[in-house]
Amino acid sequence: MKLTELGEFGLIDLIAKREPKLPSTIIGIGDDAAVIQIQKSKGKSQNYLLITTDAFIENVHFKLKGTSFFALGRKVMAANISDIAAMGGYPTHAVVTVGLPKKLSVKQVRQLYNGIDTLAQKNKIDIVGGDTVASPREVVISITLLGEVEKDRLLTRSGARPGDLILVTGDFGGPASDKFKIQKAKLKIRIKEARNIAKSRGATSMIDSSDGLMRSVLELCKASKTGARIYEDLAPIAKGASLEQALYGGEEYELVFTAPKTNLPKLKKLAKVSVVGEMVPHKFGVMLVDSYGRIKPPKSGGYEHFK
Amino acid sequence: MKLTELGEFGLIDLIAKREPKLPSTIIGIGDDAAVIQIQKSKGKSQNYLLITTDAFIENVHFKLKGTSFFALGRKVMAANISDIAAMGGYPTHAVVTVGLPKKLSVKQVRQLYNGIDTLAQKNKIDIVGGDTVASPREVVISITLLGEVEKDRLLTRSGARPGDLILVTGDFGGPASDKFKIQKAKLKIRIKEARNIAKSRGATSMIDSSDGLMRSVLELCKASKTGARIYEDLAPIAKGASLEQALYGGEEYELVFTAPKTNLPKLKKLAKVSVVGEMVPHKFGVMLVDSYGRIKPPKSGGYEHFK
């Protein structure tokens, strides 16, 4: 079997097969970040440790032509911060690994680090290590980010219940409508919104939308063992993007989360959010509803790197 | 300025320029692993969190031809475990990022993970996340490893003093005498020895030897602001390797550490160690002493990826 037949999500499933064994591993593979209990609880306000990692490779995630190295650095850091935010947490420490072809100039490498560091400083993240290696051809950037979350604010993918509303921040399809361009202007990370939502304890599950809106909904349903109805008319579409791009495009760092209907007024005060659908029992599956009320299955959904 | 003029160590220095700002960052860039204080101290036996990361790229760190994927996975994990060990700590959680070209088969990827996982299981490490991405041409493997160390057992690079002996575990030059082959047989990680040395509190500084024996000594001297005398006659040379390869080869995961002379009997009981030299005041520099007692400077020392 070749990798192309397996797909990225199949590979992750393959790795995740072995169950974690340490009592300190609260959540292993399968959420935006892993959740670790570092020490035995001694007080009330103890936090969990969060860890996430995201890698970008030239000609897969971006092309050098037309890419600002500063924007590229920002983007990789943003992807990681967004994963920590989606758990309800805040980032603290990062390690940065780069594989650099000889064709790059020191100036370009400096710009890359400046992009990473700008977002690190803005979000009070210390870069505490990394590995700088040569790469024969492509630029490789891999960041691992640590964070913390108060135990009672942890938001996972698995807490959604049938009847919950599905909500999102921002709009979708922008990056997909301009593929392979790392845009400087439109990089939003919803860390403030995520912290507010987590603090309110009004949400039941959360994920970030980096693999696309529909993929995010599918992942929430998979982890929560629910189905979902997404109303095409309700999807907030970015200017210049198609419905298709909004549903399946990915590469934006919005939040997709669920909450009981009664919490909607409270959540609307905390962050600018839109309702896009609702959770239903598992047996009804994950379906799209078009403007005529017709139900149809989503496409395979989300961006898979090996397909 | 091109990257080749700067070198890897120059690049790391470039990143390390900004001082960490979080009070929780005990040690940032510049040691085998970073040291983090996760929570305010509440008891006596609190631990520090350790984090380290190591990346391997095809045609830089290894060639596919003649490489077992199982052995490759083990090797990348070993490099990370060795860094945690060199701080006196023990590993706990890992995230694994792989960039995989389409040319690979699922079987090869499975073998790679099995290699990583075998060493993870042996050392009670939970793999709690990662990122699987396509790579246009080269195989890329990047692991970030977390660990813990009891506060009073932390061993850094910066505690050596003039007069301290310089000690090593194992022998040197083996991997260098058989370049680009990831060997299955000779993979030792000195975690037990490192833990014993740390527990004894008999050492003043420690580093692992992954960039070569002389590079390790240079890094200890740089961090501790000392000089050193390394006696060529005392260097433990692996079978089939030259003195040159033993001093500069790298890719082995031995420990290089320092201790006051009075602690030597105690340390010899804890681990099989050899004395290779001694620390001297900074102004005397880092020098090799040959079998005729002649003093000479080392070569630039260690493997730098951009040179």
Interface residues (C-beta under 8 A of the other chain):
Chain A: M1 K2 L3 T4 E5 L6 E8 L11 I12 L14 I15 R18 P20 K21 L22 S24 T25 I27 G28 I29 A33 A34 I36 I38 Q39 K42 G43 Q46 N47 L49 I51 T52 T53 D54 A55 F56 I57 E58 N59 V60 H61 T92 H93 V95 V96 T97 G99 L100 K102 L104 S105 V106 K107 V109 R110 Y113 D117 K124 D126 I127 V128 G129 G130 D131 T132 V133 A134 S135 P136 R137 E138 V140 S142 T144 L146 E148 H305 F306
Chain B: M1 K2 L3 T4 E5 L6 E8 L11 I12 L14 I15 R18 P20 K21 L22 S24 T25 I27 G28 I29 A33 A34 I36 I38 Q39 K42 G43 Q46 N47 L49 I51 T52 T53 D54 A55 F56 I57 E58 N59 V60 H61 T92 H93 V95 V96 T97 G99 L100 K102 L104 S105 V106 K107 V109 R110 Y113 D117 K124 D126 I127 V128 G129 G130 D131 T132 V133 A134 S135 P136 R137 E138 V140 S142 T144 L146 E148 H305 F306
